[in-house]
Amino acid sequence: MSTPSSPLPLFILPPWRAVLPAVAVVALALLLAGQLSDVPGEGRELALSVLLGAGFGVVLQRSRFCFYCVSRDFFEQRDARGLLGILAALAAGTLGYHLLFGAFLPVPAPGRLPPGAHIGPVSWVLVAGAASFGLGMALSGSCISAHLYRLGEGSLASPVALLGAGAGFVLGFLTWNFLYLSSLQEAPVVWLPHTLGYAGSAALQVAVLGGLAWWLARRHRAGDAAGAAGRRPRWAAHVGGLLVGFIAVLAYFRVGPLGVTAELGSLARTAASGASWFPARLEGLDSFAGCATTVKETLWSANGAFVVALVLGALAAALYAGDFRPRLPGVGELARALCGGVLMGWGAMVALGCTVGTLLSGVMAAALSGWVFGAVVFAFTWLGWRLRRRAGW
C-alpha cells in the first residue's frame, strides 16, 4: 500500500496567520462579483452566481460535503453522519423546490415541466452513466464537486482528475448520438408531481428520506472524531446539508438549479468542436434539462462564474481553518485521479449531470432520474471502494 507524502511545509499556515489571506480571497470574490455585475444583459445573474458559488464552496469545504468521502466513512467505520447530511440537504431542498414549483407552475399537468429543473430521461443510459460516475468517484477519491473544493485546499491531484473529466466529456459527446438514437429519444421523463401532485410528491420524498435516515441512524456506530492539530473543527454534517439545501433553493429561484459540470462540459465541447472526428450535431442534447453544455462564445457564463467562485470560497475557508495543505501526490495517485476523472466525465455527460446536478438537483425536483442516479451511484461507489481495498490503494 502506497503512503501519501506529507504536506508541503512552505504552504502551511497556522489558522491565526491565515486570516488575512482568507480575507483577501473573499475580497477577490466580491471584486469579481462587482466586475461581472457590469456585464450587459446578464450582469446580475453572473454576480449572484459568484456569491452563491462562494457560499457553496465555503459550505462544501467546512462540512466536508463529498459524496465519496461520506460514503467511504459509512463503508469502513459505519459512520453515517455524512450520509445523513446529504439526506438533510435533499429534504430541505425538496420542500423548498416544491414551494417554488407551486409558484412557477401552479398545476403540474402532464406534458409540462417546471422551467430549467433537472428532470431527465430514465433508461439504461442513465444507469450506465451513474455506474461509470460511481466507479470513477471511488477511483479518483472524490466526486467532481469535491475535487473543485479541494482545489481550494491545495490538492495537486484534483487538477488531474478534472482534466480527466474533461476528456471523459469528449468521449461522452462522441458516443452521444448513438445513445440518443438507440435509447434516449424514446426514454420516459418521469416527474413525480405529474402523478402525485405537489403535496403527494413532497410527502413521498420526505417519507423515503426519513426512512433512509432511520436506517442509517440504526447502523451508525462511530463516535465523535477528534479534530486534527492546527485545524479548526469541521461543521456538523447536518448543518452543512441544511445550508446546501438552502443554497440550492435560492439558486433555483434566482439563477438556475445547482450544477458544477456545465462549464467543464462546455469547455470540453468548445475545445473539441473544431476537430473533424467530433460530431457536428449532437442529436437532441439541447432539448434536455440538466447540466447543459454549449460551444462557448463568451468568456463568462453563470455556471462558470459559480464554479470559479466555489473554488475561491473553498480556498478562503481552507486558509481560515488551517486546511490549505498542498502535498505532492504519487504517480499511482495521479494515474487513479486521471482514470477516475475520465469515468466521471463520461458518466456525467450521458447522465446530464453529476452528484450535484443529477442527484441533488434532480431529487429535490422530484425527478425519478435523480433517484435512479443516486441509487446506482451509491451501489457502484461501494463496488469501487471494494476494488480499492483489494488493490491496496
Secondary structure as GFF3:
##gff-version 3
##sequence-region A 1 393
A	DSSP	three_ten_helix	9	11	.	.	.	ID=ss1
A	DSSP	alpha_helix	19	36	.	.	.	ID=ss2
A	DSSP	alpha_helix	43	63	.	.	.	ID=ss3
A	DSSP	alpha_helix	67	77	.	.	.	ID=ss4
A	DSSP	alpha_helix	81	104	.	.	.	ID=ss5
A	DSSP	alpha_helix	124	140	.	.	.	ID=ss6
A	DSSP	alpha_helix	144	152	.	.	.	ID=ss7
A	DSSP	alpha_helix	158	182	.	.	.	ID=ss8
A	DSSP	three_ten_helix	184	186	.	.	.	ID=ss9
A	DSSP	alpha_helix	192	219	.	.	.	ID=ss10
A	DSSP	alpha_helix	237	254	.	.	.	ID=ss11
A	DSSP	alpha_helix	262	272	.	.	.	ID=ss12
A	DSSP	three_ten_helix	285	287	.	.	.	ID=ss13
A	DSSP	alpha_helix	302	321	.	.	.	ID=ss14
A	DSSP	alpha_helix	331	350	.	.	.	ID=ss15
A	DSSP	pi_helix	355	361	.	.	.	ID=ss16
A	DSSP	alpha_helix	362	364	.	.	.	ID=ss17
A	DSSP	alpha_helix	368	391	.	.	.	ID=ss18
###
